[in-house]
């Protein structure tokens, strides 16, 4: 959906269960034409495609990719962004920290991402660039020593440098620019702006750049330009809100460092003010209990009056600490719906999304916007609606907030 000149708005299809290509295609056929008719009847409708490793392999078999491309054209749909973070199963099973597996230290992650880039280069309309979001290298609690963390940076950078070279070749062959968008999140090896900038400056640009210079005979400046063009950032608003970062400040810091934002994922975290009395905390625990579930990680980042942050790996551990915490606020990694900032006395980080959309009015940091509320299956019952209605409501909230609904 081109909601304003040079901007493309969609939702991420990781909302739909399906690990095989047949399952993915069935979901797309069920939902996309109906949503386009509701949201963008007179203009092409963008797709944020999520493919598992298995689905990516199957789509490249026989003539399936050409068949899919013809279907998209016939339905007036176009794919401009993909979600390459979850490698395997993402619904109806325990995911938790396995969402990071395999990580960027592995060949499997590199090969999967290359396949996605090859697919996107075929599907991407002429004259557009495409983006693929990916994991923040690895999961921090898996690497508890400095040596282990350094090895993650070294191996991941080797793979990202090879990926950059492959994307350069893909551009030369197809004329399509594809960028991979690293997505920081709580407890990822990269989880905030400071860590991203440090990784670029200490590893990706110097070490990755030297690999490109040696293997592709690029000058230092050409290697730097290639990395910055093809390895970008996915700014997930929920994740940066969990780091208590202000969008305006983060955008400015990234710009100063020369790091591009390839995609903004519009998502909201659960936000909770922590009362002082034990009785009120017990009531709060009861309100938060329905958000405890076994599928996804729901990291909690607590802030005290001194603005010090404390991390809990999941909501269960945080609730065990609720009675004695000195925090004044919790933010929980639970992608709650965008359309409201209140949930039975709980709040959300919806205001961060408003700030981001306001910033985009005069600061076009990216053309790719993707709604990513993927937790519908595990939301407390009162927040659930028919899935098509839920997606429509999320998209319309974004359009109405920007005041650009007529541009859809």
C-alpha positions as CSV (number, residue, x, y, z in Angstrom):
1,X,0.0,0.0,0.0
2,X,1.6,3.2,-1.1
3,X,0.1,5.5,1.5
4,X,2.1,8.5,0.5
5,X,4.6,9.2,-2.4
6,X,7.6,6.9,-1.8
7,X,6.2,5.3,1.3
8,X,5.0,1.7,1.4
9,X,2.8,0.3,4.3
10,X,2.0,-3.3,4.9
11,X,1.6,-5.9,7.6
12,X,3.9,-8.8,8.3
13,X,2.4,-12.1,7.3
14,X,4.2,-13.9,10.2
15,X,0.8,-13.3,11.8
16,X,-0.5,-16.3,9.7
17,X,0.6,-19.8,10.8
18,X,2.3,-21.9,8.1
19,X,5.7,-23.4,7.7
20,X,5.4,-25.1,4.2
21,X,5.0,-23.1,1.1
22,X,1.5,-24.6,0.5
23,X,0.4,-23.5,3.9
24,X,1.8,-20.0,3.4
25,X,0.2,-19.6,0.0
26,X,-3.2,-20.8,1.3
27,X,-3.0,-18.1,4.0
28,X,-2.1,-15.4,1.5
29,X,-5.0,-16.4,-0.7
30,X,-7.3,-16.4,2.3
31,X,-6.4,-12.9,3.6
32,X,-4.6,-10.7,1.1
33,X,-7.3,-10.1,-1.5
34,X,-9.9,-9.4,1.2
35,X,-7.6,-6.9,3.0
36,X,-6.7,-5.2,-0.3
37,X,-10.4,-4.8,-1.1
38,X,-10.9,-3.1,2.3
39,X,-7.8,-1.1,2.5
40,X,-6.5,-0.3,-1.0
41,X,-9.2,-1.1,-3.5
42,X,-7.9,1.3,-6.2
43,X,-4.1,1.0,-5.7
44,X,-1.6,-1.9,-5.4
45,X,-1.3,-3.4,-1.9
46,X,2.1,-4.2,-0.5
47,X,3.0,-7.5,1.2
48,X,5.4,-8.1,4.0
49,X,6.2,-11.7,3.3
50,X,7.5,-14.2,5.9
51,X,8.9,-17.5,4.7
52,X,10.4,-20.2,6.9
53,X,13.5,-21.9,5.8
54,X,11.4,-24.8,4.5
55,X,9.0,-22.6,2.6
56,X,11.9,-20.7,1.0
57,X,13.4,-24.0,-0.3
58,X,10.0,-25.2,-1.6
59,X,9.2,-21.9,-3.3
60,X,12.4,-22.2,-5.4
61,X,11.4,-25.6,-6.7
62,X,9.9,-26.1,-10.2
63,X,8.0,-23.1,-11.3
64,X,6.4,-22.1,-8.0
65,X,8.1,-18.7,-7.8
66,X,6.9,-17.7,-11.2
67,X,3.4,-18.9,-10.4
68,X,3.4,-16.9,-7.2
69,X,4.6,-13.8,-9.0
70,X,1.8,-14.1,-11.6
71,X,-0.7,-14.5,-8.8
72,X,0.6,-11.3,-7.1
73,X,0.3,-9.4,-10.3
74,X,-3.2,-10.7,-11.0
75,X,-4.3,-9.6,-7.5
76,X,-2.6,-6.2,-7.7
77,X,-0.2,-7.1,-4.9
78,X,3.5,-6.6,-4.6
79,X,6.2,-7.8,-2.2
80,X,8.7,-5.2,-1.1
81,X,9.8,-6.5,2.3
82,X,10.3,-9.8,4.0
83,X,10.8,-11.1,7.5
84,X,13.8,-13.4,7.7
85,X,14.2,-13.4,11.5
86,X,12.2,-16.6,12.4
87,X,14.0,-19.5,10.6
88,X,11.7,-22.3,11.6
89,X,8.3,-22.8,13.4
90,X,6.7,-19.7,14.8
91,X,3.2,-20.7,15.8
92,X,1.4,-23.3,17.9
93,X,4.7,-24.5,19.5
94,X,7.2,-23.4,22.0
95,X,9.5,-20.8,20.3
96,X,11.1,-18.7,23.1
97,X,14.8,-18.2,22.6
98,X,14.8,-20.8,19.7
99,X,13.6,-17.9,17.5
100,X,17.3,-17.0,17.3
101,X,18.3,-20.4,16.0
102,X,20.3,-20.8,13.8
103,X,22.1,-17.6,14.5
104,X,24.5,-15.6,12.4
105,X,27.4,-17.7,13.5
106,X,26.0,-20.5,11.3
107,X,26.1,-21.2,7.6
108,X,22.4,-22.2,7.8
109,X,21.4,-18.6,8.6
110,X,23.5,-17.2,5.8
111,X,22.1,-19.7,3.2
112,X,18.6,-19.0,4.3
113,X,19.0,-15.3,4.0
114,X,20.6,-15.6,0.5
115,X,17.6,-17.7,-0.6
116,X,15.2,-15.0,0.7
117,X,17.2,-12.3,-1.2
118,X,17.0,-14.4,-4.4
119,X,13.2,-14.7,-4.0
120,X,12.7,-11.0,-3.3
121,X,14.8,-10.0,-6.3
122,X,12.3,-11.9,-8.5
123,X,9.2,-10.6,-6.8
124,X,10.3,-6.9,-6.2
125,X,8.8,-4.5,-8.7
126,X,11.1,-2.6,-11.0
127,X,12.5,0.7,-9.6
128,X,12.1,-0.4,-5.9
129,X,14.6,-1.6,-3.3
130,X,13.8,-4.5,-1.1
131,X,14.5,-5.3,2.5
132,X,14.7,-8.4,4.6
133,X,14.8,-8.1,8.4
134,X,17.0,-10.6,10.3
135,X,18.1,-11.5,13.8
136,X,20.4,-9.4,16.0
137,X,23.3,-11.8,15.3
138,X,22.5,-14.1,18.3
139,X,21.0,-14.4,21.7
140,X,23.1,-12.8,24.4
141,X,22.5,-15.2,27.3
142,X,24.0,-18.0,25.2
143,X,27.4,-16.3,25.2
144,X,28.4,-15.5,28.8
145,X,32.2,-14.8,28.3
146,X,34.0,-12.0,26.5
147,X,35.7,-14.6,24.3
148,X,32.4,-16.2,23.3
149,X,30.9,-12.9,22.5
150,X,33.9,-11.9,20.4
151,X,33.6,-15.2,18.5
152,X,30.0,-14.3,17.7
153,X,31.0,-10.9,16.3
154,X,33.8,-12.4,14.3
155,X,31.9,-15.3,12.7
156,X,28.7,-13.2,12.1
157,X,30.8,-10.5,10.4
158,X,32.4,-13.0,8.1
159,X,29.0,-14.3,7.1
160,X,27.5,-10.7,6.7
161,X,30.5,-9.8,4.6
162,X,29.9,-12.8,2.3
163,X,26.3,-11.9,2.2
164,X,27.1,-8.3,1.2
165,X,29.2,-9.7,-1.7
166,X,26.4,-11.9,-2.8
167,X,24.0,-9.0,-2.7
168,X,26.4,-6.9,-4.8
169,X,26.4,-9.7,-7.4
170,X,22.6,-10.0,-7.2
171,X,22.3,-6.3,-8.0
172,X,24.7,-6.6,-10.9
173,X,22.7,-9.5,-12.3
174,X,19.1,-8.2,-11.7
175,X,19.4,-4.5,-11.2
176,X,17.6,-4.9,-7.8
177,X,19.0,-3.5,-4.5
178,X,18.3,-5.8,-1.6
179,X,19.3,-4.8,1.9
180,X,19.4,-7.0,5.0
181,X,17.9,-5.2,8.0
182,X,19.4,-6.3,11.4
183,X,16.6,-6.2,14.1
184,X,17.8,-5.4,17.6
185,X,15.7,-6.8,20.4
186,X,15.9,-7.3,24.2
187,X,18.6,-9.9,25.1
188,X,19.8,-10.0,21.5
189,X,23.6,-9.6,21.0
190,X,22.5,-6.3,19.5
191,X,19.6,-4.8,21.5
192,X,19.9,-1.0,21.3
193,X,21.3,1.9,19.3
194,X,24.6,2.1,21.2
195,X,25.4,-1.6,20.6
196,X,24.5,-1.4,16.9
197,X,26.8,1.6,16.3
198,X,29.6,-0.1,18.3
199,X,29.2,-3.3,16.2
200,X,29.4,-1.3,12.9
201,X,32.4,0.7,14.1
202,X,34.4,-2.1,15.7
203,X,33.5,-5.1,13.5
204,X,31.2,-4.8,10.5
205,X,32.9,-1.8,8.8
206,X,36.6,-2.5,9.6
207,X,36.6,-6.3,9.6
208,X,33.8,-6.9,7.2
209,X,35.2,-4.2,4.9
210,X,38.6,-5.9,4.8
211,X,37.0,-9.1,3.8
212,X,35.2,-7.4,0.9
213,X,38.4,-5.6,-0.2
214,X,40.3,-8.9,-0.3
215,X,37.6,-11.1,-1.9
216,X,36.0,-8.6,-4.3
217,X,38.9,-6.3,-5.0
218,X,37.0,-3.2,-3.7
219,X,38.6,-0.1,-2.4
220,X,38.2,0.8,1.3
221,X,35.5,3.3,0.4
222,X,33.7,1.0,-2.0
223,X,33.6,-1.7,0.7
224,X,32.2,0.7,3.3
225,X,29.6,1.9,0.8
226,X,28.6,-1.6,0.0
227,X,28.2,-2.6,3.7
228,X,26.1,0.5,4.5
229,X,23.9,0.0,1.5
230,X,23.3,-3.7,2.0
231,X,23.4,-4.2,5.8
232,X,20.9,-1.8,7.4
233,X,18.7,-1.7,10.5
234,X,15.2,-2.8,11.1
235,X,13.8,-0.3,13.7
236,X,11.2,-2.3,15.5
237,X,9.4,0.4,17.6
238,X,8.4,-2.1,20.3
239,X,12.0,-3.2,20.8
240,X,13.5,0.2,20.9
241,X,10.8,1.3,23.4
242,X,11.8,-1.6,25.6
243,X,15.3,-0.1,25.6
244,X,13.7,3.2,26.8
245,X,15.1,5.0,23.7
246,X,13.6,8.1,22.2
247,X,13.0,7.7,18.5
248,X,14.2,11.2,17.7
249,X,17.5,10.6,19.5
250,X,18.0,7.1,18.0
251,X,17.3,8.3,14.5
252,X,19.8,11.1,14.9
253,X,22.5,8.8,16.4
254,X,22.1,6.3,13.6
255,X,22.2,9.0,10.9
256,X,25.4,10.5,12.4
257,X,27.0,7.0,12.3
258,X,26.0,6.6,8.7
259,X,23.7,3.6,9.5
260,X,20.6,3.4,7.3
261,X,17.2,2.3,8.6
262,X,15.9,-0.2,6.0
263,X,12.5,-0.9,7.6
264,X,10.4,0.4,10.5
265,X,8.2,-2.3,12.1
266,X,5.3,-0.6,13.8
267,X,4.7,-2.5,17.0
268,X,3.8,-1.7,20.6
269,X,5.1,-3.2,23.9
270,X,3.1,-3.6,27.1
271,X,3.9,-0.8,29.6
272,X,3.1,-0.9,33.3
273,X,3.5,1.6,36.1
274,X,4.6,-0.2,39.2
275,X,2.6,0.9,42.3
276,X,4.3,1.2,45.7
277,X,1.8,-0.8,47.9
278,X,2.0,-4.6,48.1
279,X,-1.8,-4.8,47.7
280,X,-1.7,-2.9,44.5
281,X,1.2,-4.9,43.2
282,X,-0.9,-8.1,43.8
283,X,-3.7,-6.6,41.8
284,X,-1.2,-5.7,39.1
285,X,0.1,-9.3,39.0
286,X,-3.4,-10.5,38.4
287,X,-3.8,-8.2,35.5
288,X,-0.5,-9.2,33.9
289,X,-1.0,-13.0,34.5
290,X,-3.1,-13.5,31.3
291,X,0.0,-12.3,29.3
292,X,2.1,-15.2,30.5
293,X,2.2,-17.8,27.8
294,X,4.5,-20.5,26.6
295,X,5.0,-19.7,22.9
296,X,7.2,-16.5,22.7
297,X,9.8,-14.8,24.9
298,X,8.3,-11.9,26.7
299,X,11.4,-10.1,28.1
300,X,10.7,-7.4,30.7
301,X,12.9,-4.3,31.1
302,X,12.4,-2.5,34.4
303,X,13.3,1.1,35.1
304,X,13.8,2.6,38.5
305,X,13.7,6.2,39.7
306,X,17.4,6.6,38.8
307,X,16.7,5.5,35.2
308,X,18.7,2.3,35.8
309,X,17.4,-0.7,33.8
310,X,17.1,-4.3,34.9
311,X,16.3,-7.2,32.6
312,X,14.2,-10.3,33.1
313,X,14.4,-13.0,30.4
314,X,10.7,-13.6,30.5
315,X,7.5,-12.3,32.2
316,X,7.3,-15.3,34.5
317,X,10.6,-14.3,36.2
318,X,9.6,-10.7,36.4
319,X,6.3,-11.4,38.1
320,X,8.3,-13.5,40.7
321,X,10.2,-10.3,41.5
322,X,7.2,-7.9,41.5
323,X,6.7,-7.8,45.2
324,X,10.3,-6.6,46.0
325,X,11.2,-4.7,42.9
326,X,12.4,-1.0,43.2
327,X,11.2,-0.4,39.6
328,X,8.7,2.4,38.8
329,X,7.9,1.0,35.3
330,X,8.0,-2.3,33.4
331,X,8.0,-2.7,29.7
332,X,7.2,-6.2,28.4
333,X,8.1,-7.7,25.0
334,X,4.5,-8.5,24.1
335,X,3.4,-7.1,20.7
336,X,0.1,-5.8,21.8
337,X,-2.3,-4.2,19.3
338,X,-1.5,-0.7,18.1
339,X,-5.0,0.8,18.1
340,X,-5.3,1.3,21.9
341,X,-2.9,2.3,24.6
342,X,-4.9,0.8,27.5
343,X,-5.6,-2.8,28.5
344,X,-7.6,-3.3,31.7
345,X,-5.4,-0.8,33.6
346,X,-2.3,-1.6,31.7
347,X,-0.8,0.6,29.1
348,X,1.3,0.3,25.9
349,X,4.2,2.1,24.2
350,X,1.8,3.4,21.5
351,X,3.1,6.9,22.0
352,X,6.5,5.8,20.6
353,X,4.7,4.7,17.3
354,X,3.1,8.2,17.1
355,X,6.5,9.8,17.6
356,X,8.0,7.7,14.8
357,X,5.1,8.5,12.4
358,X,5.4,12.2,13.2
359,X,9.1,12.1,12.6
360,X,8.6,10.4,9.2
361,X,6.5,13.4,8.1
362,X,9.6,15.5,7.6
363,X,12.4,12.9,7.8
364,X,12.2,10.1,5.3
365,X,14.6,7.7,7.0
366,X,13.0,4.7,5.2
367,X,10.3,4.0,2.7
368,X,9.3,0.7,4.3
369,X,6.7,0.5,7.1
370,X,5.4,-2.8,8.4
371,X,2.8,-3.4,11.1
372,X,4.0,-6.3,13.2
373,X,1.4,-7.4,15.7
374,X,1.9,-11.1,15.5
375,X,0.6,-12.3,18.9
376,X,-3.1,-12.5,18.1
377,X,-3.2,-16.2,18.9
378,X,-1.8,-15.7,22.4
379,X,-3.5,-12.5,23.4
380,X,-5.9,-12.5,26.3
381,X,-9.4,-13.4,25.0
382,X,-11.0,-9.9,25.4
383,X,-8.4,-8.5,22.9
384,X,-9.1,-11.0,20.2
385,X,-11.2,-10.3,17.1
386,X,-11.6,-11.9,13.7
387,X,-8.1,-11.8,12.3
388,X,-9.0,-9.9,9.1
389,X,-10.8,-7.3,11.2
390,X,-7.9,-7.1,13.5
391,X,-5.4,-6.5,10.7
392,X,-7.7,-3.9,9.1
393,X,-8.0,-2.1,12.4
394,X,-4.2,-2.0,12.9
395,X,-3.6,-0.7,9.4
396,X,-6.4,1.9,9.6
397,X,-5.0,3.2,13.0
398,X,-1.7,3.9,11.3
399,X,-3.3,5.6,8.3
400,X,-5.7,7.7,10.5
401,X,-2.9,8.8,12.7
402,X,-0.8,10.0,9.8
403,X,-3.8,11.9,8.4
404,X,-3.0,10.3,5.1
405,X,-5.9,7.8,4.8
406,X,-6.9,9.2,1.4
407,X,-3.4,8.3,0.0
408,X,-4.0,4.6,0.6
